Amino acid sequence: MEKRIHQGRNVKRFREMLGIKQEALAFDLGEDWNQKKISLLEQKDEVDVALLQKISEALKIPVEAFQNFDEEQAVNLISCTFSDNAMFNNKIEIQNIHPVDQLMKIHEEKIALYERMLKEKDEMMARLEALVKK
């Protein structure tokens, strides 16, 4: 017996994982969408492929994720991978990086790049001024 994937529930799972409210997804899908319509969509077993494509673009998640994600298999895989024995045998290192820390790192890298560009500009200007004086 083949288990059916509940595509609407998968839309809801991924939407919630991304922290996106139903109203926001409705807004991204267009004028004829609202929170209630998203709620009804998330209750459907199957969702039209064209609509899944629009949702895929809005959430930046592949259509196949909505069509193939099976929570039961995922939980089973995770529980087997992260059981106590698996943790000791595989020496899995879990890194918990906070999103704000990632943003700060990116911001710091941009500042460093900007400062390097300013320094190079100042050096170029000094060379140009020296050439002009000659």
C-alpha positions as protocol buffer text, in pm:
chain_id: "A"
residue {
  index: 1
  type: MET
  ca { x: 0 y: 0 z: 0 }
}
residue {
  index: 2
  type: GLU
  ca { x: 148 y: 331 z: -112 }
}
residue {
  index: 3
  type: LYS
  ca { x: 133 y: 611 z: 141 }
}
residue {
  index: 4
  type: ARG
  ca { x: 1 y: 940 z: 3 }
}
residue {
  index: 5
  type: ILE
  ca { x: 187 y: 1262 z: 66 }
}
residue {
  index: 6
  type: HIS
  ca { x: -35 y: 1538 z: 207 }
}
residue {
  index: 7
  type: GLN
  ca { x: 84 y: 1829 z: -7 }
}
residue {
  index: 8
  type: GLY
  ca { x: -123 y: 2094 z: 170 }
}
residue {
  index: 9
  type: ARG
  ca { x: 20 y: 1994 z: 506 }
}
residue {
  index: 10
  type: ASN
  ca { x: 369 y: 2013 z: 355 }
}
residue {
  index: 11
  type: VAL
  ca { x: 297 y: 2367 z: 235 }
}
residue {
  index: 12
  type: LYS
  ca { x: 197 y: 2452 z: 593 }
}
residue {
  index: 13
  type: ARG
  ca { x: 506 y: 2285 z: 743 }
}
residue {
  index: 14
  type: PHE
  ca { x: 751 y: 2465 z: 517 }
}
residue {
  index: 15
  type: ARG
  ca { x: 566 y: 2797 z: 555 }
}
residue {
  index: 16
  type: GLU
  ca { x: 581 y: 2765 z: 934 }
}
residue {
  index: 17
  type: MET
  ca { x: 948 y: 2660 z: 930 }
}
residue {
  index: 18
  type: LEU
  ca { x: 1023 y: 2979 z: 739 }
}
residue {
  index: 19
  type: GLY
  ca { x: 821 y: 3184 z: 988 }
}
residue {
  index: 20
  type: ILE
  ca { x: 581 y: 3310 z: 722 }
}
residue {
  index: 21
  type: LYS
  ca { x: 220 y: 3381 z: 818 }
}
residue {
  index: 22
  type: GLN
  ca { x: -72 y: 3271 z: 603 }
}
residue {
  index: 23
  type: GLU
  ca { x: -153 y: 3636 z: 528 }
}
residue {
  index: 24
  type: ALA
  ca { x: 199 y: 3697 z: 394 }
}
residue {
  index: 25
  type: LEU
  ca { x: 185 y: 3391 z: 168 }
}
residue {
  index: 26
  type: ALA
  ca { x: -159 y: 3502 z: 44 }
}
residue {
  index: 27
  type: PHE
  ca { x: -16 y: 3845 z: -37 }
}
residue {
  index: 28
  type: ASP
  ca { x: 271 y: 3685 z: -232 }
}
residue {
  index: 29
  type: LEU
  ca { x: 28 y: 3468 z: -431 }
}
residue {
  index: 30
  type: GLY
  ca { x: -179 y: 3761 z: -554 }
}
residue {
  index: 31
  type: GLU
  ca { x: -496 y: 3964 z: -512 }
}
residue {
  index: 32
  type: ASP
  ca { x: -739 y: 3672 z: -522 }
}
residue {
  index: 33
  type: TRP
  ca { x: -571 y: 3508 z: -219 }
}
residue {
  index: 34
  type: ASN
  ca { x: -639 y: 3565 z: 151 }
}
residue {
  index: 35
  type: GLN
  ca { x: -564 y: 3397 z: 484 }
}
residue {
  index: 36
  type: LYS
  ca { x: -878 y: 3183 z: 474 }
}
residue {
  index: 37
  type: LYS
  ca { x: -796 y: 3053 z: 125 }
}
residue {
  index: 38
  type: ILE
  ca { x: -442 y: 2960 z: 238 }
}
residue {
  index: 39
  type: SER
  ca { x: -591 y: 2778 z: 538 }
}
residue {
  index: 40
  type: LEU
  ca { x: -817 y: 2577 z: 306 }
}
residue {
  index: 41
  type: LEU
  ca { x: -526 y: 2507 z: 70 }
}
residue {
  index: 42
  type: GLU
  ca { x: -318 y: 2367 z: 357 }
}
residue {
  index: 43
  type: GLN
  ca { x: -596 y: 2114 z: 429 }
}
residue {
  index: 44
  type: LYS
  ca { x: -589 y: 1966 z: 76 }
}
residue {
  index: 45
  type: ASP
  ca { x: -427 y: 1627 z: 13 }
}
residue {
  index: 46
  type: GLU
  ca { x: -326 y: 1728 z: -338 }
}
residue {
  index: 47
  type: VAL
  ca { x: -247 y: 2073 z: -470 }
}
residue {
  index: 48
  type: ASP
  ca { x: -249 y: 2167 z: -839 }
}
residue {
  index: 49
  type: VAL
  ca { x: 104 y: 2164 z: -983 }
}
residue {
  index: 50
  type: ALA
  ca { x: 70 y: 2518 z: -1124 }
}
residue {
  index: 51
  type: LEU
  ca { x: -28 y: 2645 z: -778 }
}
residue {
  index: 52
  type: LEU
  ca { x: 257 y: 2450 z: -616 }
}
residue {
  index: 53
  type: GLN
  ca { x: 489 y: 2627 z: -861 }
}
residue {
  index: 54
  type: LYS
  ca { x: 362 y: 2969 z: -748 }
}
residue {
  index: 55
  type: ILE
  ca { x: 400 y: 2867 z: -382 }
}
residue {
  index: 56
  type: SER
  ca { x: 747 y: 2732 z: -461 }
}
residue {
  index: 57
  type: GLU
  ca { x: 849 y: 3070 z: -602 }
}
residue {
  index: 58
  type: ALA
  ca { x: 700 y: 3257 z: -307 }
}
residue {
  index: 59
  type: LEU
  ca { x: 866 y: 3038 z: -41 }
}
residue {
  index: 60
  type: LYS
  ca { x: 1182 y: 2966 z: -244 }
}
residue {
  index: 61
  type: ILE
  ca { x: 1137 y: 2591 z: -192 }
}
residue {
  index: 62
  type: PRO
  ca { x: 1141 y: 2333 z: -475 }
}
residue {
  index: 63
  type: VAL
  ca { x: 802 y: 2200 z: -587 }
}
residue {
  index: 64
  type: GLU
  ca { x: 934 y: 1848 z: -523 }
}
residue {
  index: 65
  type: ALA
  ca { x: 963 y: 1925 z: -151 }
}
residue {
  index: 66
  type: PHE
  ca { x: 585 y: 1978 z: -130 }
}
residue {
  index: 67
  type: GLN
  ca { x: 519 y: 1670 z: -342 }
}
residue {
  index: 68
  type: ASN
  ca { x: 761 y: 1427 z: -175 }
}
residue {
  index: 69
  type: PHE
  ca { x: 825 y: 1529 z: 187 }
}
residue {
  index: 70
  type: ASP
  ca { x: 707 y: 1255 z: 423 }
}
residue {
  index: 71
  type: GLU
  ca { x: 721 y: 1357 z: 790 }
}
residue {
  index: 72
  type: GLU
  ca { x: 714 y: 998 z: 913 }
}
residue {
  index: 73
  type: GLN
  ca { x: 1021 y: 905 z: 706 }
}
residue {
  index: 74
  type: ALA
  ca { x: 1200 y: 1224 z: 812 }
}
residue {
  index: 75
  type: VAL
  ca { x: 1134 y: 1157 z: 1181 }
}
residue {
  index: 76
  type: ASN
  ca { x: 1252 y: 798 z: 1140 }
}
residue {
  index: 77
  type: LEU
  ca { x: 1570 y: 910 z: 964 }
}
residue {
  index: 78
  type: ILE
  ca { x: 1641 y: 1175 z: 1227 }
}
residue {
  index: 79
  type: SER
  ca { x: 1575 y: 940 z: 1518 }
}
residue {
  index: 80
  type: CYS
  ca { x: 1807 y: 676 z: 1368 }
}
residue {
  index: 81
  type: THR
  ca { x: 2076 y: 933 z: 1290 }
}
residue {
  index: 82
  type: PHE
  ca { x: 2067 y: 1111 z: 1624 }
}
residue {
  index: 83
  type: SER
  ca { x: 2007 y: 821 z: 1862 }
}
residue {
  index: 84
  type: ASP
  ca { x: 2256 y: 793 z: 2149 }
}
residue {
  index: 85
  type: ASN
  ca { x: 2453 y: 517 z: 1978 }
}
residue {
  index: 86
  type: ALA
  ca { x: 2462 y: 698 z: 1646 }
}
residue {
  index: 87
  type: MET
  ca { x: 2591 y: 1009 z: 1820 }
}
residue {
  index: 88
  type: PHE
  ca { x: 2880 y: 816 z: 1977 }
}
residue {
  index: 89
  type: ASN
  ca { x: 2958 y: 605 z: 1672 }
}
residue {
  index: 90
  type: ASN
  ca { x: 2946 y: 885 z: 1416 }
}
residue {
  index: 91
  type: LYS
  ca { x: 3081 y: 1167 z: 1635 }
}
residue {
  index: 92
  type: ILE
  ca { x: 2829 y: 1413 z: 1495 }
}
residue {
  index: 93
  type: GLU
  ca { x: 2907 y: 1771 z: 1581 }
}
residue {
  index: 94
  type: ILE
  ca { x: 2600 y: 1992 z: 1604 }
}
residue {
  index: 95
  type: GLN
  ca { x: 2652 y: 2361 z: 1547 }
}
residue {
  index: 96
  type: ASN
  ca { x: 2387 y: 2600 z: 1661 }
}
residue {
  index: 97
  type: ILE
  ca { x: 2454 y: 2930 z: 1486 }
}
residue {
  index: 98
  type: HIS
  ca { x: 2207 y: 3204 z: 1564 }
}
residue {
  index: 99
  type: PRO
  ca { x: 2076 y: 3393 z: 1257 }
}
residue {
  index: 100
  type: VAL
  ca { x: 2161 y: 3729 z: 1416 }
}
residue {
  index: 101
  type: ASP
  ca { x: 2522 y: 3613 z: 1453 }
}
residue {
  index: 102
  type: GLN
  ca { x: 2527 y: 3520 z: 1084 }
}
residue {
  index: 103
  type: LEU
  ca { x: 2387 y: 3860 z: 989 }
}
residue {
  index: 104
  type: MET
  ca { x: 2644 y: 4036 z: 1207 }
}
residue {
  index: 105
  type: LYS
  ca { x: 2925 y: 3837 z: 1043 }
}
residue {
  index: 106
  type: ILE
  ca { x: 2799 y: 3931 z: 695 }
}
residue {
  index: 107
  type: HIS
  ca { x: 2766 y: 4296 z: 807 }
}
residue {
  index: 108
  type: GLU
  ca { x: 3122 y: 4296 z: 944 }
}
residue {
  index: 109
  type: GLU
  ca { x: 3252 y: 4145 z: 618 }
}
residue {
  index: 110
  type: LYS
  ca { x: 3077 y: 4416 z: 418 }
}
residue {
  index: 111
  type: ILE
  ca { x: 3224 y: 4688 z: 642 }
}
residue {
  index: 112
  type: ALA
  ca { x: 3572 y: 4538 z: 603 }
}
residue {
  index: 113
  type: LEU
  ca { x: 3529 y: 4529 z: 224 }
}
residue {
  index: 114
  type: TYR
  ca { x: 3406 y: 4889 z: 220 }
}
residue {
  index: 115
  type: GLU
  ca { x: 3703 y: 5001 z: 433 }
}
residue {
  index: 116
  type: ARG
  ca { x: 3947 y: 4822 z: 199 }
}
residue {
  index: 117
  type: MET
  ca { x: 3784 y: 4991 z: -100 }
}
residue {
  index: 118
  type: LEU
  ca { x: 3815 y: 5332 z: 70 }
}
residue {
  index: 119
  type: LYS
  ca { x: 4181 y: 5268 z: 150 }
}
residue {
  index: 120
  type: GLU
  ca { x: 4250 y: 5167 z: -211 }
}
residue {
  index: 121
  type: LYS
  ca { x: 4068 y: 5480 z: -334 }
}
residue {
  index: 122
  type: ASP
  ca { x: 4277 y: 5700 z: -104 }
}
residue {
  index: 123
  type: GLU
  ca { x: 4598 y: 5534 z: -224 }
}
residue {
  index: 124
  type: MET
  ca { x: 4493 y: 5580 z: -587 }
}
residue {
  index: 125
  type: MET
  ca { x: 4409 y: 5946 z: -525 }
}
residue {
  index: 126
  type: ALA
  ca { x: 4749 y: 6000 z: -362 }
}
residue {
  index: 127
  type: ARG
  ca { x: 4923 y: 5843 z: -665 }
}
residue {
  index: 128
  type: LEU
  ca { x: 4716 y: 6057 z: -903 }
}
residue {
  index: 129
  type: GLU
  ca { x: 4799 y: 6376 z: -707 }
}
residue {
  index: 130
  type: ALA
  ca { x: 5168 y: 6283 z: -717 }
}
residue {
  index: 131
  type: LEU
  ca { x: 5147 y: 6235 z: -1094 }
}
residue {
  index: 132
  type: VAL
  ca { x: 4968 y: 6567 z: -1138 }
}
residue {
  index: 133
  type: LYS
  ca { x: 5237 y: 6752 z: -936 }
}
residue {
  index: 134
  type: LYS
  ca { x: 5511 y: 6610 z: -1161 }
}
